[in-house]
Amino acid sequence: QVQLVESGGGLVQAGGSLRLSCAASGSGFIITSMLWYRQAPGKQRNLVAQISRGGSTNYADSVKGRFTISRDNAKNTMYLQMNSLNPDDTAVYYCSADVLQSGTVTRYWGQGTQVTVSS
């Protein structure tokens, strides 16, 4: 079993920055893709950014140029640097990881961290 724990959420004013972290724990696993999703109240969960094990990245159009996803494979940790935040970025942010363990790939989810951007 693998656990993902997010941290770094909080309240910030528009134009500010936050850095989210997602740490994976467990044993005997390799993480392939890591992803950040977000879900605003009353809306569906949407992909924000993803990063492959080799470092290839992909971003939602709404965050391109403002958010940067990165990872440290040695620490099984992923980050999301969020700059120029605006109220539309307010949501619960979830990390997700595709984990290879015992020959099977399973997607795991964190519990979510709240990001609130005030105007």
NUPA-820243 format. One line per field, with one value per residue (C-alpha): residue number from 0; chain; x, y, z. Coordinates in steps of 0.02 Angstrom, whole numbers. Each point is the difference from the previous one (the first is absolute). Layout:
BEGIN
num: NUM, ...;
cadena: A, ...;
c1: X, ...;
c2: Y, ...;
c3: Z, ...;
//
This chain:
BEGIN
num: 0, 1, 2, 3, 4, 5, 6, 7, 8, 9, 10, 11, 12, 13, 14, 15, 16, 17, 18, 19, 20, 21, 22, 23, 24, 25, 26, 27, 28, 29, 30, 31, 32, 33, 34, 35, 36, 37, 38, 39, 40, 41, 42, 43, 44, 45, 46, 47, 48, 49, 50, 51, 52, 53, 54, 55, 56, 57, 58, 59, 60, 61, 62, 63, 64, 65, 66, 67, 68, 69, 70, 71, 72, 73, 74, 75, 76, 77, 78, 79, 80, 81, 82, 83, 84, 85, 86, 87, 88, 89, 90, 91, 92, 93, 94, 95, 96, 97, 98, 99, 100, 101, 102, 103, 104, 105, 106, 107, 108, 109, 110, 111, 112, 113, 114, 115, 116, 117, 118;
cadena: A, A, A, A, A, A, A, A, A, A, A, A, A, A, A, A, A, A, A, A, A, A, A, A, A, A, A, A, A, A, A, A, A, A, A, A, A, A, A, A, A, A, A, A, A, A, A, A, A, A, A, A, A, A, A, A, A, A, A, A, A, A, A, A, A, A, A, A, A, A, A, A, A, A, A, A, A, A, A, A, A, A, A, A, A, A, A, A, A, A, A, A, A, A, A, A, A, A, A, A, A, A, A, A, A, A, A, A, A, A, A, A, A, A, A, A, A, A, A;
c1: 0, 59, -54, 4, 1, -21, 57, 22, -177, -72, -71, 89, -43, -21, 168, 85, 87, -12, 100, -87, 90, -54, 101, -23, 39, 0, 118, 43, -73, 48, -100, -23, -111, -43, -145, -86, -188, -114, -184, -93, -166, -140, 118, 83, 178, 117, 179, 118, 170, 91, 180, 76, 138, 122, -60, -114, -138, -174, -110, -180, -16, -66, 163, 132, 134, -55, 18, 153, -4, 157, 50, 142, 3, 124, -122, -159, -62, -88, -20, -113, 65, -148, 32, -113, -145, -176, -168, -40, 142, -97, -31, 50, 159, 30, 159, -7, 130, 7, 94, 83, 1, 11, -21, -161, -30, -123, -54, 7, -73, 43, -128, 5, 58, -103, 63, -98, 43, -81, -31;
c2: 0, 175, 159, 175, 150, 178, 155, 185, 59, 154, 173, 125, 165, 17, 17, -103, -168, -169, -159, -166, -161, -181, -136, -184, -131, -188, -135, -95, 119, 111, 154, 31, 151, 127, 120, 147, 19, 131, 8, 161, -3, -67, -41, -156, -48, 59, -37, 144, -71, -164, -56, -163, -91, 72, 177, 32, 119, 48, 142, 54, 157, 98, -19, 3, 129, 15, -174, -113, -184, -92, -159, -79, -185, -40, 71, -59, 177, 116, 188, 131, 178, 116, 182, 145, -84, 65, -40, -124, -108, -28, -187, -157, -62, -187, -90, -164, -128, -151, -128, -157, -131, -189, 15, 100, 186, 78, 182, 69, 164, 117, 71, 174, 169, 159, 150, 161, 158, 159, 149;
c3: 0, -44, 86, -74, 115, -63, 91, -33, -29, 82, -22, -112, -80, -186, -83, 133, -5, 83, -14, 20, 40, -17, 85, -34, 130, 1, -59, -157, -126, -146, -43, -185, -33, 135, -20, 84, -13, 75, 40, 34, 94, -109, -143, -65, 40, -138, -44, 38, -45, -20, -5, -59, 90, -126, 30, -149, 50, -57, 64, -11, -106, 149, 96, -137, 37, 183, 74, -4, 40, 53, 90, 95, -41, 138, 128, -88, 14, -121, 8, -76, 2, -25, -44, -47, 86, -30, 80, -139, 66, 163, 18, 90, -81, -10, -44, -91, -49, -113, 102, -66, 135, -18, -188, 11, -27, 121, 13, 175, 65, 141, 120, -76, 60, -5, -97, 21, -96, 60, -113;
//
